[in-house]
């Protein structure tokens, strides 16, 4: 009886519902269950499924104040850095042969010299003294020979100037054939006669660079 009345109530408007039906529904609502088990799906939903919750009061996040001047200055700095990078010359490939490793510049001696006997030490000292005396006499003789040659040259030029001014001017001109001057002098340690140096092995360790 209640189902038929409710179906009739659904087809009527709120103004057309009689007060007797409202009283009957209010009296029957006391024994009705508070939650009617319904099979919900995605096509229909029950109004009994809605529940109220406490209001959540949340304040929106504060927006950061953007300083226009600071932002503009940062952009200008970035532009300057980009210009410097554009003007910079491209990085050249290093030449390994022109770079001296640090281990070769160290002055620490690796190999230890053997201890010399007193006789050998005295012999080396005497030999060094004789060598110093020989080099001193050789230097003095070279200086005297150069001085004699310069004096003879100056005297010859004076006599030539008295004879002919044109020949004198031609004689004091610089000889272009003397420059560039190249001379291969004696080495500190002379080579050993009949020494055949070993060829050894060649291992290519050249680094390959890509730009």
Buried (B, 14 or more C-beta within 10 A) or exposed (E): EEEEEEEEBEEEEEEEEEEEBEEBBEEEEEEEEEEEEEEEEEEEEEEEEEEEEEEEEEEEEEEEEEEEEEEEEEEEEEEEEEEEEEEEEEEEEEEEEEEEEEEEEEEEEEEEEEEEEEEEEEEEEEEEEEEEEEEEEEEEEEEEEEEEEEEEEEEEBEEBBEEEEEEBEEEEEEEEEEEEEEEEEEEEEEEEEEEEEEEEEEEEEEEEEEE
